[in-house]
Amino acid sequence: MLLSDDEVAAVATAETAAHLTDGDEYLDMEHLDQGMQRADRKKSPMGRVLPKKSVHEDTWKKILKQLPAHSGVKAHAGDR
């Protein structure tokens, strides 16, 4: 509902990527409670992520406002 048609297309394209680049910010759509995360050298869960780079900055901010408050960017969930 927050994404434009162009952003939906960009997200669909991002889902087919093999991995995110180190440092890319993303949301794991199955674990939104973990907030914004940052990709590292390990494989990211590409089939269920929303990469920040696939949406407009204003849209990204709107999405983050919809999430519960978090204390900053977290590392990839697999790193814990």
PEPETA-V252309 format. One record per residue. N is the residue number from 1. SS is DSSP state (h for helix, s for strand, l for the rest). PHI is phi in whole degrees, -180 to 180 (none if undefined). OMEGA is omega in radians with two decimals (NA if undefined). Layout:
BEGIN
n,ss,phi,omega
N,SS,PHI,OMEGA
N,SS,PHI,OMEGA
END
This chain:
BEGIN
n,ss,phi,omega
1,l,none,-3.14
2,l,-89,-3.05
3,l,-96,3.02
4,l,-76,3.11
5,h,-60,3.11
6,h,-63,3.14
7,h,-70,3.08
8,h,-60,3.11
9,h,-63,3.13
10,h,-66,3.11
11,h,-67,3.11
12,h,-60,3.10
13,h,-66,-3.13
14,h,-63,-3.13
15,h,-64,-3.13
16,l,-89,3.13
17,l,-69,-3.12
18,l,-74,-3.11
19,l,-166,3.02
20,l,-90,3.06
21,l,-79,3.09
22,l,-49,3.10
23,l,91,3.11
24,l,-62,3.08
25,s,-90,-3.12
26,s,-157,2.99
27,s,-116,3.03
28,s,-88,-3.02
29,l,-65,3.08
30,l,-90,-3.12
31,l,-138,-3.13
32,h,-62,3.11
33,h,-64,3.11
34,h,-84,3.10
35,l,70,-3.14
36,l,-68,-3.14
37,s,-124,3.14
38,s,-121,-3.14
39,l,-70,3.06
40,l,-131,-3.07
41,l,-65,-3.11
42,l,-79,-3.11
43,l,-65,3.08
44,l,-90,-3.11
45,l,-77,-2.94
46,h,-58,-3.09
47,h,-66,-3.06
48,h,-135,-3.11
49,s,-109,2.98
50,s,-116,3.12
51,s,-72,3.11
52,h,-57,-3.07
53,h,-67,-3.12
54,h,-93,3.12
55,l,-129,3.12
56,l,-67,-3.11
57,h,-55,3.13
58,h,-65,3.11
59,h,-65,3.13
60,h,-58,3.14
61,h,-63,3.12
62,h,-64,3.13
63,h,-63,-3.12
64,h,-61,3.11
65,h,-66,3.14
66,h,-80,-3.10
67,l,-88,3.03
68,l,-59,3.14
69,l,-60,3.12
70,l,-134,-3.10
71,l,-96,3.03
72,l,96,-3.13
73,l,-76,3.11
74,s,-108,3.07
75,s,-72,3.10
76,l,-52,-3.07
77,h,-57,-3.13
78,h,-74,-3.08
79,h,-89,-3.10
80,l,-86,NA
END
